[in-house]
């Protein structure tokens, strides 16, 4: 991700419904599989939007390959950040984590299973990785190109990548299910019309933004409810929890 896009993310994610709702869902799922005070690592922490909330719950660290992203984290008061990524975890060498977060990072990497194997090595026995990725290649749009994605996933593809890396998949579900039909129409139509744009990073008018956030964030109750949650059969994104065998 280039510097200009990081600066845009830093400004937009504070108010945009998608970032707000995804953070609520990720935290709700994490609360089900991690104990308060657990040591966790946010790989590809970006500007620190999720990491700042993780540090309220856990002993949380972050790594990112972008010096600009790390500067933006520090500007937020997040000092437990260092250079690194899924293929270079030397900054946390010798540490073991109870949880690793890989939030919309895997789709950027050429070899997803190799990256997951490397992350597995920094997990303590019984530790978990929480992954989110975009779903379905037919939803490919200028948003994916702007963000330099390599692929979008089906549930079976994400599960297979986690299994190849040596994880037991405890939970896997699509996300943003209620808005999936609208997203499919907008993205497929835009592709057919060869529409180009900024990749969907503009914040909608506040009433619409608030409604979309409420609809998307409400999925956390279904996904985090009970010991296993209840997966959605389709959606714009995916979330999965993989556990390193004890």
N, C-alpha and C positions, 0 to 999 in steps of 0.2 A: 504494500500500500504506500503511495507516495505522500510527501509531506503535506501537500495541499489537501488531500483527502483526510489525513489525520486531523488537520485543523478544523475541517468541516465537521467531522465526527465529534470532536470535542465540544463544538458549539451546539450541534443538533441533538446529540443523544440525551442531553439533560431534559429535553422537552418532548422528544418524539415518542409517540405511543408505542412503537415497536420495541425500542430499547428499554423503555420503562417496564413494559409488560413482560418481556423476556427475562429481565432481571428478577422480577417477582416470582416467575415460574421456576427459574434456576435455584433461587434461594429456598423456595418451598420444597423442591425435590431434595436439595442438599440437607435440609433440616431432617429429612426422613432417614438419611443414610450416614450422616456424620454427627458426632457429638460436639456440643459447644466446647470451644477451646481447642479443637483438633488442629493439627498443623496441615495447612493446605497450600497448594501452589496454583496460581493462575497463569497458564502458559499462553502467551499472546495476549497479555493483559491490556494492550492498547493504551487508551488514555486513562484507565483506572476506574471507569464508571462502575463496573461490577466489583472490582477489587476493594473499593472504599467501603462497600457494604460487607464484603467478606471479612474485612478487618474488624468489623463490629462484632462478629460472631466467633471468629477463629483466629489462630495464629497464622496469618495469611501473608504469603510472599507472591511477588509477580515477576515474570520475565517477559521481555519483548525484544525483537530484533531491531526495532526502530529507536534511535537515540531521541528523536522528537517525541515519540510516545512516552518514553521514560521521563523526559523533561515535563511533559504535561501531567504525568502521575505525581511527580515531586511538587509541581505547582498546586496540586490538590492536597498536599501534606502527606503523601504516601512515600515513605522512605525505604520500605523493604522491597525495593525493585532493583533489577539488575539486567544487563544485556543477556539475551539468550532466547531460545525457542525450542521447539520440539526436537530438533536435530542437534542442539547444542545446549546442554544443561550443565555445563562446567561451572556456572555461577553458583549452583546449588549442590555441587559435588560433595558427597559425604553425608548429605541430609536425606532423611526418609520422611515421606509425607503420608498422612492418613487419607488425603484426597487431592486429586489433580483435576483442575477445570480446563477444558479445551473447548472454548466457546466460539463457534464459527471461525475456526482455524483450520480444521482438517481439510476442508475443501480447497485450501490454498496450496497444499503440499503435493509434490509429485508422487511420493510413496507413503500412503496413509498408514498402512500396516506397520511399516518400519518405524514411523514416528510413534505410533502407539506402543510398540515394543520398547522403545527407548523410555517412554513415560512410565511404563510398567516397572522399569528397573529402579525408579526413584520412589516407588510406592512401598510402604511398609506391608508386610503380609496381612492380607485382609483389607487393604486399602482400596479405594474406589476412584475411578475416573468418571467424570461427568462431561458428556460430549453433546454439543449441539452443532447441527449442520443444516444447510438448505436442502430441500427435498425436490425430487422429480426433475429430470433433465428437460421434460417438455415445458417446464416453467422458466427455462433459461431466457435471460433478458439482458438489456444493457446494464442493469444493476450488477449482474455477475461479471460482465466484462470490465466495468469500472473498478470492481473490487478484486480483479485478477483471480477469479475462481478457476479451478481446474475441472470441477465436476459438481453435480448435485446428486443426492443419494436417494435410493429407496430404503425402506426398513431392512430388507434382506441384505442389501449391500453394506449398510453400516454394521449390521450384526456380524456379517462375515469378516469385515475388517477387524472388529474387536476380537472375534474368536481366533483369527489368524495370529493376532498379537498376544494371545494367551490369556484373555479375560473371560470370565464367566459373565454373561450378559444377564443382569438382574431385571432391568427395566428398559423398555424401548417403546417409544410412541411418537407419532406425528404430533406437530404443534400447529397452532393457528388454523385449527380445523374449521371454525365457524366462518372465517373469512376466505377459506380456500376457494370456493366457487368464484367469488369476485376477483381474487388474485389471478386465478387461471384465465378468466376472460380478459382481464386487462393485459396480462403478460403475453398471452398467445396472440391477441389482436395487435398489440404493439409490435410484436415480432413480424407478423404478416405484413404490417404497414411499414416495416423497416423504421420504426420510430426510434429516435435517439434522445437521450436526456441525461440528467445528472444521477441516475440510478436510484431515484426514490428517496433522496435525502432531505427533501423539503418538509417542514412541519406543516401539517394541514391546519386549517382554521381551528381555533380552540374547541368549539363544541364537537366537531368531527373528531379531532385528536383525542378528546376525553372519552368519547363513545367507543372509538376503536381500542383504546387502551383498556377500557372496562371489559369489552368483549373478549379480547385476547387474554388478559390477565386472569379472567375467571376460570380459565382452563387449569390453573394451579390447584383448584379444589379437587378436581377429578384426578389429576396426575399424582398428587401427593396424598390423597385420601387413603387411609388404610395402609396395611403393610406393603402392598404391591402397587397401589394405584390402579387406574383403569385406562388402557391406552386408547388413543384415537386412531381410527382406521385410515385416515388421510390427513393431509395438512401441507402447509407451505414449508415447514421445517421439521426437523427431527430432534428428539432428545433421547439420550441413552445413558445408562449407568452400567459400567463394567467393574467387576471386582477381581482383584488379584487373589488367587487362592491362598489361604493360610497354610 
